[in-house]
Amino acid sequence: SLGGGEARLIGRGESPRFSRNGKWIAYSTHRRGNSDVWLMHANGTGKREIAGSSFDEEFPAVSPGGRFVVYGSARGDDRSQLYLTRVRDLHEVQLTVSNQSGRPVW
């Protein structure tokens, strides 16, 4: 708790990352046997799947304004790439093509 109150569980997952404006948290969670990316309000409400496939999506980062989420995923050939999803309509774009996922930061 940053406000001095009691800490409380707001979700289960890993690799949580706050947006710079403090309004969003992106995180990975294992719900269907692999790791998917989810986004929620900082208070734990409004949970929404951002990227889910039969592959692992992990290490998400939220854009400063909360409009996009970037994350790493190895899809099929074990070469991890960076992907970007627009939160509004879940439109996804592959950003890299040469095993460069790492842990993205805005």
N, C-alpha and C positions, 0 to 999 in steps of 0.2 A: 504494500500500500504506500503510495507516494503522498497521500493526503493526510496521513496520520491515523486513519481508521483501521479497522480489521481487514486483513487480507482475505480474499475469497476466491474460490475456483470459478473461472469464467469460461473455461474450455479445456479440452484435452488435445494435446498435440506437441509438436516440437519445432524448433527453429523459429520461435515467434519474433516478429520484427515490427515495431511501431512505425507509422508514417511520420515524417518530419513535423507535420502539424499536430500530431498526437491524437488524431481522431480515429485512426484505423490500426488494426493489428492483422498482419498476414502471418499464416502459420501452415505447417504441414501436419497432416494427420493420417493415420492408417485406419481406414474404415472398411475397405474392400480388399484387403490383402496386399495393397501397395500404398505408396505415399501420394496423397493428393494435396493441392493447395487450396486453402480456404481464407476468407477475409471476414472480419467482424468489426463492429464499432469497438472502441477502446473499453467500453463498459461491459462488453460481452454479448451485446444484443446484435441482431441482424446478421447472423452467420450465413455465409453464402459460399458455395463451392465456386472456385475460380478456374481451376484446372484439374481435371480428373480423366485419366486414361488407364489403360492396362499397364502403363509404365510408371515409374516413380517420378514425381515432380517434387522438388524440394528446394530449400533455402530461398524462400520468397522474400521480396522487398517491394514495398509500396512506393509509388511515385509521390513526390511532395504534396500534390493536391489530391491524392487518392484516386486518380482516374485510371491508373495502370498498375499492374503487378508484374514483376519480372521474376523468373525462377529458372533453375536448372533442371534438365531432364535428359536421361539417356533413353532413346527410343529405338530399340531394335538392334543397333550395331554397337552398343556399349560405349558410344562416344557421347559424352555429355555435352549438351548445347544449352544456350540461353533462349528462353521463350518469353514473349511479352503478351499479356492479355489485357484488353480494354475492359474495364469493370462493367461499363454500361451494357454492353451486348455480348460479352465473352468472346469477342473476335481475337484470335490468337495468331501471332506472327513469330516465326523462328528468326532469331537475331544473329546467331553465329553458325558456322559450318566447320569449325576445326577444333573440337574438343576444348572449348573455352568456358565451360560453365562456371566453375569456381563458386563463389558466393557473392552474387550481385549486390551492389549498393548504389542508391541514387545519389 
